[in-house]
Amino acid sequence: GDTVKVMETRPLSKDKRWRLVSIIEKAR
C-alpha cells in the first residue's frame, strides 16, 4: 500500500522515488 502511494506521487527526481520505495520495502 505505501509503496503504491509513493509511486503515485510525482517527485522531482525519479531517483528520489526509487529511494523512498527501497526504504519502505526495508521497513516492511
Stockholm file with secondary structure:
# STOCKHOLM 1.0

chainA/1-28         GDTVKVMETRPLSKDKRWRLVSIIEKAR
#=GR chainA/1-28 SS CHHHHHHHSCCSCHHHHHHHHHHHHHHC
#=GC SS_cons        CHHHHHHHSCCSCHHHHHHHHHHHHHHC
//
